[in-house]
Each structure stands twice: as structure tokens, then as C-alpha cells.
């Protein structure tokens, strides 16, 4: 399946048109704006984005917002032990996280709903992106209303980050004002996570944030001149990130080129060797997998550009989708060959979820759906022999109670500004009666290979 890319203004927006009968719009704005939604005119000094005029609202219970078009809310059940996978879907009530585990028979269940306070999206859906920390205990998600993607400042620093307990669904605010690009968030091999944001127009100044999901606190903030992308956590409060064709080791107080790539590297994932695994575009239709460890960088495999993707793995053992000829010494777990893009993988690579599909295997674009429905989301379980076992596991037509609070805002100088906000939970018995009405239920899904940097 051939992919065509439409780009504008560097990292800002991209559209992937899958050659087949379906076009999928992917705007990598992962997560988003609550009280720090972007809307800065060009030329203003960068800072926390302001709420656009007319968008601010009084803090009202989320249960009163468009209740007739809402999914019924169910209390969160503890996710059973074992290998776990998490995926997200958005509607006008928030960004809904769902989890499935080996111990639970790989049945999807609601985990959390994120809907930052201080902003009414006025019916537009929420968008988001998430990762699971390498210790398997936390999900870090960045969310925002769809409209945050329409302003450069929204893409650069319009996201709101939260930490979610991967087993109980308990939510804690992390930080506001991070980017909405595909590489944010990036979870580490333990409990750390890297977040990226840009302070100036055209990404001329980069700020990297290292947070600890275990404590839901920011550990370190580093401001860099120029554009750095695909930041991933490194040891000692440092980062690995991409600058041009270089993978840079950004330890506290110093910057070292760790590797030069034969193309543009992207998709960095922290690995168990204390380095990163990453992808390099090697042509219009192919890409290669690289492993960076203590002895340097080496090629570890390849694959078809439109199918190749890397995911965070358990304790840093990266999971690769669409990879061929993987070097076992790299410690990368290979999923069997896929014919469709993958949106999520479990930490141990036991299960993975393709981009939602409609009938006849076509990818599911944003669409109008009956209230309380979600696209079919089958899980595929890897047998380890290239012949995956298909498991039909529908995401339930229900959502977890919504959590609404304003995380601290990250200032341009790297300090945090606390924002008063009360935690609000919707009731667990909200009516599921939609009266046969239709609601616009558009869903965001990840492209198998992020294109911004290639």
C-alpha cells in the first residue's frame, strides 16, 4: 500500500493518503489543550498559549455537556495482570483510553477519560496520543481539542499531559503546554517520559521535558537552540533526540553526537541498552531499523516504509511492527508481518491492534456514527511464527468517568506555574439513552510510520 505525503510548514500538519479505496487523515497533534490552548498571533513573544476568545467556560460538571450524545459511563474495573495494550479514541466528551490484557482474555475495557477543564470544545472531538512506560505501570497521554491543530502555537505547545495508572485508571495531571506532534509523549524503559515543545515560530527553539510518571512530576527541563525532534528519555536526567541527520545524546550540561544516520532518523524509542532504537528512511518505499547501544549504532533490520513502526517495550525491549531481517542481538521484539498499519502494541509484543477497520478491511477514516459506538478494533495475537491469531475484541460502547483538572503550565523559562483547579468526576450512572439520535463521532488513529521527519 503506497503512502503519499502532503506537508506544510515543517512539522505542523501532514496528511497521509493511503492508496486503496480509503483516505485516512492523520493530523499528529497528540493531546491537548485545556486551559493552555494555543491561539497566539505571529510575532508575539512565546509563552503559554491563551484560550481563544469565546472558548473559555465556567467550571461546569462534564456530565452536563451534550449528555444526549455521550457514551454511557461505567466504573473502571481493575485491569487483570499480564501483558497489556492501551489505545485511545476521542469524541466531544474527551479522550477515552481503553486497555486489554492477557489476564483479561484480551477484552477491551474502559481505563480513563481525559477532558481538561477550562475549555469547551463546542462539539468538536478530542484528540490524543499515549504510551505505556517500560515498567508497565503507567500510561502517559497528551490530549487536546481537534481545533488546537489549526494554529502553529497549538501544535508547538498546545498539549496537556496526564499520567494514568495502567491497572486502576487513576489519573494525575502532569504538565500543560507540550507539543502535539507524533513523538510526544515518549516513554522510557522505566517510569520516565520525554515531552517536547517549541517556544518560537518554525520550531527555532526546543524545550525538552523529562518527567517521572511514578510521581507525576517534572524532573528536568532543557532549552535548546534550533529544532530537535523525537526526544526519548536517557539515563541521568538526559535525552536522546534528533537534529538533522544526527542522533544527539543530551546529557545534563553537554551535548554529544551519538550517531549519524544515512538519512533522516525518526521514531526514537528508549531501549534496554541505555540507548535508543530508531528508524531511518532509506528510500521512497523502504526504511531501516537501527539500534544504538554502548558500542555505537548499527543497522538492525529493515522493512516497507508504510508498515514499519517501533513501539515502547517492557523494560526497554522495543517492539517492531513490519520489520524484516531483525538482528536478534539488538533485543528488539518483532511482530509478524502486517498488511495494515498498526496503531498500538502490547509491551511484550504479544498482541497488537491495527488501525480501526470498516468492512472489507478498509481503514476507518473520521466518520459519523451512531451515538455510543466505536469502530471495530480487532486484536491480533502473535504466535511467534509469523502466523498471528486473530481475536475479535470490540471496544465497549461505554467510557470511563471523566477526569477534569488543569495541570501546571510550563513557562518559557522552564518553571511551572500552578493553576488552581478542582478534580471533577462524572457520576458512574450516567444514562445511556441516546433517543436514537446521531452524533458526530470522529476518531483519531496513528499512522504506522510517522512522516513529519522524513
C-alpha positions as MATLAB code, in Angstrom:
seq = 'XXXXXXXXXXXXXXXXXXXXXXXXXXXXXXXXXXXXXXXXXXXXXXXXXXXXXXXXXXXXXXXXXXXXXXXXXXXXXXXXXXXXXXXXXXXXXXXXXXXXXXXXXXXXXXXXXXXXXXXXXXXXXXXXXXXXXXXXXXXXXXXXXXXXXXXXXXXXXXXXXXXXXXXXXXXXXXXXXXXXXXXXXXXXXXXXXXXXXXXXXXXXXXXXXXXXXXXXXXXXXXXXXXXXXXXXXXXXXXXXXXXXXXXXXXXXXXXXXXXXXXXXXXXXXXXXXXXXXXXXXXXXXXXXXXXXXXXXXXXXXXXXXXXXXXXXXXXXXXXXXXXXXXXXXXXXXXXXXXXXXXXXXXXXXXXXXXXXXXXXXXXXXXXXXXXXXXXXXXXXXXXXXXXXXXXXXXXXXXXXXXXXXXXXXXXXXXXXXXXXXXXXXXXXXXXXXXXXXXXXXXXXXXXXXXXXXX';
ca = [
       0.000    0.000    0.000;
       1.609    3.198   -1.146;
       1.588    6.302    1.029;
       1.538    9.857   -0.288;
       2.550   12.735    1.947;
       1.235   16.263    1.973;
       3.362   18.546    4.142;
       3.184   22.167    5.184;
       5.320   24.364    7.444;
       7.842   21.829    8.631;
       6.349   19.719   11.402;
       2.980   21.350   11.539;
       0.472   19.183    9.683;
       0.580   16.196    7.446;
      -1.944   14.147    5.590;
      -1.383   10.550    4.637;
      -3.437    9.291    1.751;
      -3.445    5.513    1.655;
      -3.735    4.248   -1.905;
      -6.689    1.925   -1.849;
     -10.291    2.974   -1.683;
      -9.909    4.906    1.563;
      -8.164    8.130    2.532;
      -7.073    8.471    6.128;
      -6.420   11.898    7.570;
      -3.815   11.862   10.296;
      -3.002   15.153   11.946;
      -0.455   14.428   14.602;
      -1.483   16.531   17.279;
      -1.343   14.284   20.042;
      -3.081   15.566   23.043;
      -4.202   18.675   24.161;
      -5.142   21.897   25.193;
      -7.165   22.604   28.210;
      -6.617   25.891   29.792;
      -3.451   26.231   27.754;
      -4.912   26.014   24.306;
      -2.955   27.793   21.589;
      -4.011   30.884   19.757;
      -1.034   33.248   19.588;
      -0.742   35.701   16.732;
       2.528   35.533   14.840;
       5.206   37.779   16.226;
       4.173   37.641   19.878;
       6.658   36.511   22.488;
       6.180   32.780   23.008;
       4.573   31.707   26.230;
       1.743   29.529   27.466;
      -0.940   29.675   24.745;
      -4.080   31.579   25.626;
      -7.619   30.279   25.435;
      -9.197   31.654   22.252;
     -11.887   34.241   22.750;
     -15.283   32.697   23.249;
     -13.872   29.315   24.238;
     -13.430   29.797   27.957;
     -16.186   28.453   30.164;
     -17.163   28.271   33.768;
     -16.193   25.079   35.512;
     -19.310   23.059   34.991;
     -19.660   19.339   35.569;
     -18.751   17.390   32.464;
     -21.940   15.413   32.801;
     -23.990   18.385   31.583;
     -22.096   18.705   28.307;
     -24.000   17.170   25.400;
     -25.290   14.324   27.536;
     -27.626   13.180   24.776;
     -24.657   12.377   22.544;
     -22.429   10.874   25.200;
     -21.254    7.329   25.744;
     -22.661    5.743   28.894;
     -20.191    5.932   31.763;
     -19.144    2.787   33.646;
     -16.916    2.493   36.714;
     -13.385    1.337   35.879;
     -12.586   -2.298   36.645;
      -9.008   -3.128   37.554;
      -7.096   -4.390   34.518;
      -6.098   -8.036   35.016;
      -2.367   -8.788   35.328;
      -0.280   -9.759   32.331;
       0.927   -8.184   29.122;
      -1.145   -5.058   28.400;
      -2.097   -2.893   25.436;
      -3.692    0.575   25.536;
      -5.404    2.532   22.762;
      -7.400    5.765   22.654;
     -10.454    7.203   20.908;
     -11.864   10.711   21.022;
     -15.295   12.287   20.899;
     -16.769   15.564   22.125;
     -16.689   14.374   25.752;
     -12.952   13.741   25.913;
     -10.126   11.376   25.029;
     -11.143    7.834   26.040;
      -8.448    5.319   26.945;
      -9.122    1.585   26.683;
      -6.962   -1.291   27.900;
      -6.788   -5.021   27.259;
      -4.548   -7.593   28.920;
      -3.531  -11.226   28.670;
      -5.011  -11.870   32.110;
      -8.336  -10.431   30.990;
      -8.569  -12.516   27.837;
      -7.609   -9.533   25.681;
     -11.045   -7.940   26.066;
     -11.020   -4.151   25.759;
     -12.295   -2.242   28.798;
     -12.553    1.486   29.646;
      -9.487    2.750   31.516;
      -9.872    6.545   31.751;
     -11.412    9.581   30.067;
      -9.380   12.795   29.855;
     -11.217   16.084   29.388;
      -9.184   19.087   30.615;
     -11.105   21.831   32.383;
     -11.321   25.455   31.274;
     -12.247   24.862   27.650;
     -15.420   23.825   25.905;
     -14.545   22.256   22.545;
     -18.088   23.152   21.378;
     -18.821   19.750   19.991;
     -15.506   19.035   18.284;
     -13.786   15.816   19.234;
     -10.740   15.449   21.432;
      -7.533   14.058   20.010;
      -4.632   12.371   21.754;
      -1.662   10.092   21.830;
      -0.332    7.881   24.613;
       2.457    5.500   25.567;
       2.986    2.918   28.309;
       6.064    3.265   30.496;
       8.604    0.457   30.272;
       7.827   -0.756   33.791;
       4.245   -1.399   32.650;
       2.699    0.644   35.447;
       1.665    3.929   33.826;
       0.116    5.399   30.707;
       1.170    8.929   29.766;
      -1.235   10.720   27.430;
      -1.240   14.130   25.751;
      -4.675   15.400   24.718;
      -6.385   18.420   23.120;
      -9.488   19.500   21.214;
      -9.246   18.967   17.472;
      -9.155   22.729   16.889;
      -5.773   23.020   18.608;
      -4.299   21.619   15.397;
      -5.356   24.696   13.464;
      -2.793   27.115   14.949;
       1.012   26.816   14.883;
       1.178   27.623   18.596;
      -1.308   24.839   19.267;
       0.897   22.304   17.532;
       4.029   23.609   19.229;
       2.781   23.869   22.829;
      -0.967   23.285   22.989;
      -0.975   19.823   24.579;
      -1.949   18.771   28.098;
      -0.218   15.733   29.602;
      -1.621   13.324   32.189;
      -0.400   10.195   33.966;
      -2.856    7.291   34.195;
      -2.362    4.178   36.305;
      -2.261    1.355   33.740;
      -4.131   -1.018   36.072;
      -6.609    1.109   38.030;
      -7.206    4.051   35.681;
      -6.399    6.623   38.380;
      -5.493    9.937   36.711;
      -2.964   12.567   37.819;
      -2.226   15.832   35.967;
       1.345   16.209   34.720;
       2.023   19.393   32.728;
       0.363   21.743   30.245;
       1.929   23.363   27.203;
       3.627   20.486   25.345;
       3.644   19.761   21.632;
       1.069   17.812   19.681;
       3.473   16.075   17.313;
       3.697   12.317   16.912;
       6.813   11.958   19.078;
       5.195   13.351   22.238;
       4.924   11.575   24.636;
       7.850    9.111   24.510;
       8.031    6.659   27.400;
      11.317    5.315   28.759;
      12.444    1.872   29.881;
      11.418    2.594   33.492;
       8.921    5.201   34.678;
      10.293    8.240   32.867;
       8.754   10.017   29.888;
      10.047   12.682   27.490;
       7.836   15.524   26.264;
       8.759   18.090   23.618;
       7.588   21.641   22.978;
       8.654   24.570   20.791;
       8.933   28.132   22.047;
       9.382   30.113   18.835;
       7.831   30.141   15.400;
       9.048   27.487   12.961;
      10.415   25.433   15.854;
      13.527   27.612   16.218;
      13.790   26.893   19.938;
      13.127   23.481   21.501;
      12.318   22.689   25.106;
      12.594   19.089   26.305;
      10.800   17.965   29.446;
      11.727   14.842   31.401;
       9.014   13.674   33.786;
       8.619   10.785   36.198;
       5.275    9.035   35.760;
       5.606    7.326   39.151;
       5.388   10.664   40.949;
       3.680   12.672   38.161;
       6.369   15.349   38.469;
       8.766   17.113   36.119;
      12.393   16.111   36.729;
      14.239   18.295   34.260;
      13.661   20.892   31.542;
      16.260   21.666   28.887;
      16.047   24.526   26.389;
      17.940   24.173   23.092;
      18.535   26.466   20.153;
      17.144   25.030   16.938;
      14.769   22.195   16.174;
      15.100   18.829   17.921;
      12.575   16.060   17.342;
      11.758   12.522   18.511;
      13.146   13.069   22.018;
      13.316    9.956   24.207;
      14.421    9.574   27.840;
      18.064    8.761   28.604;
      19.788    7.956   31.876;
      20.811   10.638   34.361;
      18.007   13.086   33.543;
      19.128   13.287   29.923;
      17.576   12.794   26.496;
      18.301   11.384   23.086;
      16.886   13.491   20.252;
      17.229   14.073   16.510;
      18.867   17.127   14.945;
      19.089   16.881   11.159;
      20.738   13.541   10.326;
      22.182   13.159   13.824;
      21.015   11.326   16.933;
      22.224   13.515   19.800;
      22.922   12.459   23.389;
      21.751   15.374   25.544;
      23.169   14.641   28.968;
      22.873   17.380   31.612;
      25.295   20.166   30.729;
      26.572   18.665   27.497;
      25.565   17.603   24.005;
      27.249   14.784   22.056;
      26.539   13.336   18.623;
      25.819    9.678   19.348;
      25.243    8.629   15.722;
      24.960    9.962   12.201;
      22.334    8.376   10.000;
      22.379    7.668    6.258;
      19.154    9.637    6.032;
      16.785   11.351    8.445;
      16.315    9.401   11.695;
      12.922    9.431   13.422;
      10.755    7.472   15.825;
      13.313    7.157   18.644;
      12.407    4.633   21.365;
      14.419    4.208   24.585;
      15.957    0.736   24.758;
      17.241   -1.624   27.449;
      20.880   -0.971   26.476;
      20.681    2.615   27.697;
      20.392    3.984   24.178;
      17.606    4.193   21.608;
      16.205    2.223   18.705;
      15.101    4.287   15.731;
      14.078    4.319   12.077;
      15.815    5.841    9.077;
      14.119    6.495    5.766;
      16.229    4.848    3.085;
      14.072    5.460    0.048;
      10.569    6.260   -1.111;
       9.263    2.837   -0.100;
      11.769    1.381    2.369;
      13.180    2.208    5.786;
      15.709    0.668    8.126;
      15.752   -0.121   11.850;
      18.775    0.987   13.893;
      19.964    0.102   17.384;
      22.091    2.491   19.437;
      23.847    0.986   22.446;
      27.116    1.386   24.388;
      29.180    0.242   21.399;
      27.546    2.646   18.963;
      24.826    2.463   16.329;
      24.250   -0.407   13.940;
      21.584   -1.380   11.451;
      19.271   -3.987   12.951;
      16.716   -4.595   10.203;
      14.526   -3.064    7.550;
      11.022   -3.004    6.198;
       8.415   -1.402    3.985;
       8.178    2.287    4.808;
       4.393    2.369    5.161;
       4.298   -0.605    7.559;
       7.398   -0.140    9.710;
       6.939    1.236   13.243;
       8.584    0.997   16.658;
       6.762    0.841   19.994;
       7.945    1.065   23.588;
       8.507   -2.401   25.068;
       8.751   -3.949   28.508;
      11.851   -2.639   30.319;
      13.165   -1.176   27.075;
      12.829   -4.210   24.797;
      11.477   -2.361   21.763;
       8.612   -3.865   19.769;
       8.880   -3.536   15.977;
       5.985   -3.807   13.529;
       6.632   -4.569    9.879;
      10.351   -5.256   10.380;
      12.258   -7.874    8.401;
      15.666   -9.443    8.954;
      15.948   -8.210   12.543;
      19.272   -8.738   14.295;
      18.417  -10.686   17.460;
      21.368   -9.180   19.283;
      19.566   -5.807   19.190;
      16.981   -7.146   21.636;
      14.030   -5.927   19.540;
      10.812   -7.965   19.609;
       9.415   -8.496   16.120;
       5.725   -8.657   15.394;
       4.737  -10.885   12.454;
       4.264   -9.273    9.050;
       1.295   -6.944    8.715;
      -0.717   -5.803    5.746;
      -2.227   -2.787    7.516;
      -0.788   -0.017    9.728;
      -0.527   -0.781   13.446;
      -1.777    1.765   15.999;
      -0.727    0.063   19.256;
       1.272   -2.890   20.557;
       1.422   -4.562   23.939;
       4.604   -4.124   25.963;
       5.746   -7.708   25.455;
       4.724   -7.789   21.792;
       2.133  -10.490   22.467;
      -0.735   -8.509   20.998;
      -1.157   -5.581   18.690;
      -4.005   -3.568   17.296;
      -4.281   -2.396   13.691;
      -5.758    0.948   12.771;
      -9.580    0.586   13.116;
     -11.184   -1.009   10.074;
     -14.503   -0.921    8.338;
     -15.958   -3.755    6.311;
     -13.680   -5.447    3.751;
     -10.574   -4.364    5.598;
     -10.603   -0.702    4.614;
      -9.067    1.703    7.124;
     -11.630    3.709    9.076;
     -11.471    7.470    8.469;
     -13.250   10.016   10.626;
     -16.929    9.263   10.239;
     -20.413    9.890   11.535;
     -21.506    7.061   13.808;
     -24.495    6.260   15.933;
     -24.184    7.662   19.433;
     -22.330    5.329   21.756;
     -20.482    3.335   19.100;
     -16.799    2.899   18.349;
     -15.052    1.357   15.345;
     -14.353   -2.366   15.408;
     -10.907   -2.862   16.900;
      -9.638   -6.427   16.484;
      -6.561   -7.558   18.384;
      -4.012   -9.794   16.743;
      -2.030  -12.141   18.949;
       1.452  -13.090   17.793;
       2.290  -16.786   17.850;
       5.962  -16.071   17.294;
       5.898  -17.937   13.979;
       4.671  -15.200   11.673;
       1.106  -16.519   11.754;
      -0.891  -14.284   14.106;
      -4.108  -15.465   15.703;
      -6.971  -13.031   15.215;
      -9.075  -12.163   18.253;
     -12.208  -10.098   17.727;
     -12.340   -7.658   20.621;
     -14.685   -4.717   20.251;
     -14.079   -1.587   22.212;
     -17.108   -1.281   24.503;
     -19.764    1.332   23.784;
     -19.021    2.893   27.157;
     -16.484    5.230   28.690;
     -14.654    5.611   31.984;
     -15.615    8.527   34.275;
     -14.089   11.768   33.013;
     -11.284   13.466   34.912;
     -11.044   17.229   34.591;
      -8.263   19.337   36.068;
      -5.624   21.803   34.940;
      -2.024   20.558   35.209;
       0.685   23.129   35.969;
       1.661   25.263   32.984;
       5.248   25.151   31.773;
       6.620   28.690   31.380;
       9.198   29.628   28.692;
      11.914   29.773   31.376;
      11.252   26.138   32.298;
       9.489   26.810   35.590;
       5.995   25.580   36.389;
       3.014   27.789   37.177;
       0.392   26.077   39.295;
      -3.162   26.588   38.090;
      -5.987   26.211   40.618;
      -8.411   23.515   39.528;
     -10.773   21.113   41.211;
     -10.834   17.463   40.241;
     -14.244   16.598   38.852;
     -15.523   13.096   38.217;
     -18.707   12.353   36.316;
     -21.162   10.054   38.005;
     -20.936    6.353   37.269;
     -24.608    6.013   36.406;
     -24.997    8.469   33.516;
     -27.885    7.486   31.285;
     -27.107    5.544   28.127;
     -30.369    6.614   26.491;
     -29.478    8.468   23.298;
     -33.004    8.642   21.942;
     -31.939    7.277   18.578;
     -30.081   10.499   17.786;
     -26.928   10.636   15.706;
     -23.752   12.280   16.953;
     -20.571   13.107   15.156;
     -18.076   10.533   16.439;
     -14.775   11.065   14.686;
     -11.829    9.002   15.792;
      -8.130    9.709   15.678;
      -5.695    6.926   14.861;
      -1.942    6.771   14.445;
      -0.188    6.221   11.169;
       2.094    3.176   11.167;
       5.103    5.316   10.287;
       5.074    8.980   11.320;
       6.073   11.084    8.330;
       6.954   14.515    9.683;
      10.672   13.996    9.829;
      11.141   12.036    6.646;
];
